[in-house]
Every structure is written in structure tokens, then in C-alpha cells.
């Protein structure tokens, strides 16, 4: 193995790749533009839609209650909802978003409440539909206020101090530091996007340096040069790795700048229900994410190079590599699911382990044992992938597959 020859091959492939428009777009343009579009674009749209949903006065159907005038008056006097006449098809109207919710009042509710008999008011709503859920919460708060007011009136009528109806108050307060809030909210998304971009950034160079060479008829010319096969494949590998790392670095940089400019919007969007708690991301955590993703970039580069080598044309290579995107996405998505935690088993699963440990790093935690285990396991997987790529490049049946 000659470092000089590897460098010559690397510089040659780097110059050729920088002339390729598809490689530049996947390696530079996409990571630079993606995070601003996601954070500022989606953040702005999400905040705007949530604001509009909260400002809307929802139409709420009240079913029953003709014999309970006090409860009906309490509901109709609430300016945050618009009570509409009852209809037998209220469930269909909720499902079709014609009304946001329905309040089902049992018969003789007022009389039963005065006697202290507990009766249940049912609120029907559309779970998963934001405006319907907001309407349900508004109705729930209104009924809670009415219940407390009624309880004070009932105990006062019996000569008992009204304070006994509500002997204590409760309040909640967030005690987690901002970085922990960031880890909970964004910790899984940050490595998810960076991993996907590191893969896509390496994909086009890997196809161009293997299947593209075959399609252009230049593979034979390169193989006749006085350069060992190992030096040749390592030079190509380092070019693909450069593309993957450049994509990861640019995506992390773009992410940091995007969060800096979109911080106020994201604070309002993510923390509106958290009583003013704001998130922040430690720059050192972003650097740690890059260090943990580096072995994955090596793994991606070697695997992509090895798989693309089997293809005879660029289009065939795309067919081979496209399913790999799904294989990479699945472990990253699993890491976002609730209940999936970093442990001795998940620490050995490629991609999943990296996503989980990056989530911990963004949240301010540093499980050094798992960090060391995951880093060296990822390096081992990457070394195996490089060995396979070098072995395949030395097989004529793969290079010149009929």
C-alpha cells in the first residue's frame, strides 16, 4: 500500500467529483438548504397554524341539557366556544370537521348535582385533529370551573366555608435545564437528519466512481495504471468519505445557524405548553454528535462503494442503493419511538446506537461507557466494510460482471 498513490487517486477523483453537478448538489446544496427550510419554514408554518387554531372559536354541539338550564347557561356564556343546536348525526359531523366537539349532558343533571349525585358529562372529539383537541380542552376547563363554582355554592348552602370545596391549589414547574428540554424535543431528530444526509452525500460519488466509471468505459484505463488495486480502492473510498463528511459538517453547521435565527419561533412552537421553558443546544454537543457519526460515515462510504461496484451502469447502481436508504432510516426512526433507550443491547446495533447516544449528548448526558462501546463498535463495522470493499475490487468477476 502506497500513501502517495492513494493521494494521487484521491486528488484525481476529488477534482472529477467537484465537476459533477449531482455530486455538488447532494454534498453541498442539500445540507445547506435543508435545515433552514425545515427549521424556519416548518417552524413558522407550525407556529402560525397553532396560533390560528387557538384563535378560532370552535363550534361545539350540546346534546341534551334541556332540563339543566344552569349548566347550559354556563356553557353558552363561555366566549371561547360557540354552542350550536343538537343533531343526531353529531358523531359524523365531528368526524367531518363540521363541528369540533360535542358535549353529552345526562338527563336531570342540575337536579342531580344539587343532591350531590355524581353524573358524568361526556365530551366527544376528534383525537389527532388539533382544532378538535383544543376545543375539548376548552370545554374541559370550562366544566372544571363550573364544577368548582357549584361545589362552593353547595357547601356554602350547608353552612360550610366555601374554601373547603377547594382546600388546596396545585401548580407545576419545569426543573429540567434547557439542554435537557432540547434533548427531549430535538435530541433524536438532529442525528436522524445528519445520518440521512451523510448517507445521501456519499451515495452519488460512490455510484459515479464505480458504476459511472464502467458506463463511461474508463474503468479499464484506471486498472491498467501502475497503481495497486488496494491503493485504487482506498483512493476512491477516501473521496466518498470526504463527500459524506462534508455533507455531515455542512448539515450540522446549517443546523446551528438555522436554530440560531429560528430560535424564537421554535421556542414558541415547542415550549408554548411548557410555561415559558426555552431550549438551547450546547455547541460542544453538536461537535460530539459529529464525532459519533464519523464512523458511520466510514461505514456508509465503504458499503456504498462495495454495493455500487456490482452495477454495470449508473441507473443500475441507483436501483441497488435506493433500498439502502430505507435500511438506514428504519433504525433511526426506531430510536425516536418512546420507550427505546440506550442499553447494552441497543449499543451494539449500528445506526440505532449512534442515534440514541447522540440524543443523550444533545440532552447534556455523557454515558462514557456506552459512548466508548458504540464508537469502537462502529469503527469495527466500518473496518469490516472497508475490507469487503477492497476484496471486491480485487475480483475480476465483480469489476467486469457480464
Secondary structure as UniProt FT lines:
FT   HELIX           3..18
FT   HELIX           21..24
FT   HELIX           25..29
FT   HELIX           30..36
FT   HELIX           37..42
FT   HELIX           43..55
FT   STRAND          58..63
FT   TURN            66..67
FT   HELIX           69..76
FT   TURN            79..80
FT   STRAND          81..84
FT   TURN            88..89
FT   HELIX           90..95
FT   TURN            96..97
FT   STRAND          101..104
FT   TURN            107..108
FT   HELIX           109..114
FT   TURN            115..116
FT   STRAND          122..125
FT   TURN            127..128
FT   HELIX           130..157
FT   TURN            158..159
FT   HELIX           162..166
FT   HELIX           178..209
FT   HELIX           211..216
FT   HELIX           219..223
FT   HELIX           229..261
FT   HELIX           263..271
FT   HELIX           272..274
FT   TURN            275..276
FT   HELIX           283..308
FT   TURN            309..310
FT   HELIX           314..334
FT   TURN            335..336
FT   TURN            338..339
FT   TURN            344..345
FT   HELIX           346..348
FT   TURN            350..351
FT   HELIX           352..362
FT   TURN            363..364
FT   HELIX           368..393
FT   HELIX           396..399
//
